[in-house]
Amino acid sequence: MSGTRRLPGGAPRKASQRHTRRSNPISTRITPQWHLGDRVSWGGRTGSFLRALNDAEHAEIRIEQRLYRVRIADLRPG
């Protein structure tokens, strides 16, 4: 008998445990490490990365001599 029908101690599983499905693996999103002067794209516009702020969620970027405070998750390589 396969190991999926019984518990490790040999006891049978409860009826509520018999037809369980394995969950999908959680895909982790790897965000790039931005450095001073990196070209970034945000909102369809291209600019340069200035600095990451201390809250680890926002960054400052420069687009056409204007500074924007944006979420790091919204930045794309430009």
N, C-alpha and C positions, 0 to 999 in steps of 0.2 A: 504494500500500500504506500502511496506517495506521502511525502511529508506535508502536503497542503491540506489533507483531510484531518490530521490529528495534531494536537499540541505537542511541543517538545517532550513532555513527560509521558506521552502515549495516550492521554485522554482524548476523547473525541471533542470536536469543536461544538459550540452552541449553534443553534440554527441561525441566529442572527449574525454569526461570524463566518458562515460557510461561503457566502457569495459576495465577499468583499472584493473591491477592485483596487488595484494599485494606482496611486496618484501619479500624475505626470511629473517628471522631474522639473524642478524650478530652474528656469533659465536665468542665469545671472548676467546682468548687463555690465560690461566693462566700459567705464568712461575714460576717455583719454586724459592724460595729465597735461594741462595747459601751462605754457611758459610765456614769459614776457615777450611780446612781439609776434606770437603765433597768429597766423591768419585764421579767423573764425567766421562762420556764417550764422546769422541770427535774423529771423524774420525775413528771409530772402535777400538780405544785404550782407556785404562782406566788410569786415573790419579787422582790428588787431586787438589781441588780448592784452590787458594791462595788469590786472592782479585779481587774485581770489580773495574774497572778504573773509573775515574771521568766523562767520557763521557756517562755513563749509557748504553753503547752498547757493550763494550768489557770487557774481564776478563783475568786474568793471571792464567794459570793452569800449574802444574808440571807433566810431564810424563817422567819417567826414568831419573831423575836428569836434565832434560831440561825444560826450561820455554817457554811457548807458549802464545801468545796474540791472543785470539780467540773471535768470536762473542758470546755473552751470549745466543742468540737464537739457536746456533748450539750445545749447551751443553745438554747432557741427563744424568739422574741419572745413576750412574755406580755401 
